[in-house]
């Protein structure tokens, strides 16, 4: 049998027993989406709200705190928040542009590009947070005379550095595993599909 | 476009979505999930529909984009329900019906991109229109369709065993 001979069957019979009512279709419009781009968009919006909240908190602490160490700490947090907001806004703009209807090939390229970009930035921002938090944690503790590490010795510094390195390795491994579990297979499947377009 | 207007328009063209769900998914639950996802994506993108193309072509594009990027965690290999929805054994002589079923089985073995091309072809889209929807050149569509037709012819033989 030839494919052309199937046209008659395909177009005459169509689908049977599957027709949905108008009410049923309307009820689907408020359901949750499985689209990766929409899920990433939702995460970005939540992260943007959190970043704005921390940026506002930073401004408040910088203006009203009596301790210089807190002013410095929250200045760094504020700068980080601005950096986060800029990256997240850039990604959000890209997603909004990608959600327009393109050709199947272009759509695949966009999803792969954005998902890779998102996982890359997520990794970078996560890895950036740990050393900053660690350094400020130590600094705050050092400035507190009641803390055990006062005065700070070279031995303590080396132990702390080793702890931070270990935490960074663990965080790196965990984040990498987590992102791969969430998006790794999906990106790979889409890349395999994309390769098909260039084959004849 | 208002929700009511959209729902009525989609209701008139829901066959397109059902066909795509039947071709891309085997299990009934997966088909329902995909139907829901396509409907949702169409609703969320309706503001991009300018009316310069036919609604059916626009919906086809949305549905294909959604179906191709829609993955289930576990894809079970069962093709019974795929052929079930497209054929009616009481209407055709058994040999033709068997051949039709064999052809649908062969289509179900194709890759996601090839399935998209076959569906557009069966729905009488020209190579130019297919190229515009898929995003490849007309020459590439022609080459792919030739390969698919040959492959389907060979694969159909595997599933169709005439009894004389």
Contacts between the chains, C-beta under 8 A, distances in Angstrom:
chain1	res1	chain2	res2	distance
A	1	B	99	4.3
A	1	B	100	7.3
A	1	B	102	7.0
A	1	B	103	5.3
A	1	B	153	7.6
A	1	B	156	5.5
A	1	B	160	7.3
A	2	B	149	7.1
A	2	B	153	6.7
A	3	B	103	7.4
A	3	B	118	7.0
A	3	B	121	6.9
A	3	B	122	7.5
A	3	B	148	7.4
A	3	B	149	5.1
A	3	B	152	5.6
A	3	B	153	7.9
A	6	B	100	6.6
A	6	B	103	5.2
A	6	B	104	7.8
A	6	B	122	6.4
A	7	B	122	5.5
A	7	B	124	7.2
A	9	B	86	6.8
A	9	B	87	7.0
A	9	B	100	5.2
A	10	B	19	8.0
A	10	B	86	7.0
A	10	B	122	4.3
A	10	B	123	7.4
A	11	B	122	7.2
A	11	B	123	7.3
A	11	B	124	7.5
A	13	B	86	6.1
A	13	B	87	7.1
A	13	B	88	6.2
A	14	B	15	5.1
A	14	B	18	7.7
A	14	B	19	7.0
A	15	B	15	5.9
A	15	B	18	4.1
A	15	B	19	6.2
A	15	B	22	6.5
A	15	B	85	5.3
A	15	B	86	7.3
A	16	B	85	6.5
A	16	B	88	7.1
A	17	B	85	7.6
A	18	B	18	4.7
A	18	B	22	7.9
A	18	B	85	6.5
A	19	B	14	6.7
A	19	B	18	7.9
A	20	B	11	7.5
A	20	B	14	6.1
A	20	B	35	7.7
A	21	B	11	7.9
A	22	B	7	5.5
A	22	B	8	6.5
A	22	B	11	5.1
A	25	B	7	5.1
A	25	B	10	5.7
A	25	B	11	5.7
A	25	B	14	7.1
A	25	B	39	6.2
A	26	B	3	7.0
A	26	B	4	8.0
A	26	B	7	4.8
A	28	B	35	7.7
A	28	B	36	5.0
A	28	B	39	4.6
A	28	B	40	6.4
A	29	B	3	6.6
A	29	B	7	7.5
A	29	B	39	6.9
A	29	B	40	6.7
A	29	B	43	5.0
A	31	B	36	5.7
A	31	B	40	6.2
A	33	B	37	6.6
A	33	B	40	5.3
A	33	B	41	7.3
A	33	B	44	7.6
A	34	B	33	7.2
A	34	B	37	5.4
A	34	B	70	6.8
A	35	B	37	7.0
A	35	B	41	6.5
A	35	B	66	7.5
A	35	B	69	7.7
A	36	B	69	7.4
A	38	B	44	7.6
A	99	B	44	7.4
A	99	B	45	6.8
A	100	B	45	7.4
A	100	B	48	5.2
A	101	B	45	5.5
A	101	B	48	5.3
A	101	B	49	8.0
A	101	B	58	7.0
A	101	B	61	5.6
A	101	B	62	5.9
A	101	B	65	6.9
A	102	B	65	7.7
A	102	B	135	7.2
A	103	B	61	7.6
A	103	B	132	6.9
A	103	B	133	6.4
A	103	B	134	6.1
A	103	B	135	2.8
A	104	B	61	7.5
A	104	B	64	5.5
A	104	B	65	5.8
A	104	B	68	6.0
A	104	B	113	7.5
A	104	B	116	6.4
A	104	B	133	6.6
A	104	B	134	4.9
A	104	B	135	5.6
A	105	B	134	6.3
A	105	B	135	3.2
A	105	B	136	6.3
A	106	B	135	5.2
A	107	B	65	4.6
A	107	B	68	7.9
A	107	B	69	7.1
A	107	B	135	8.0
A	108	B	68	7.1
A	108	B	69	6.8
A	111	B	69	5.9
A	186	B	71	6.5
A	189	B	71	5.9
A	190	B	69	6.6
A	193	B	68	6.6
A	193	B	111	7.6
A	193	B	112	6.0
A	193	B	113	6.3
A	196	B	111	6.0
A	196	B	113	4.7
A	196	B	114	7.8
A	197	B	113	6.7
A	197	B	134	7.6
A	197	B	135	7.2
A	197	B	136	5.6
A	197	B	140	7.8
A	200	B	140	6.4
A	200	B	143	4.0
A	200	B	144	6.3
A	200	B	147	6.8
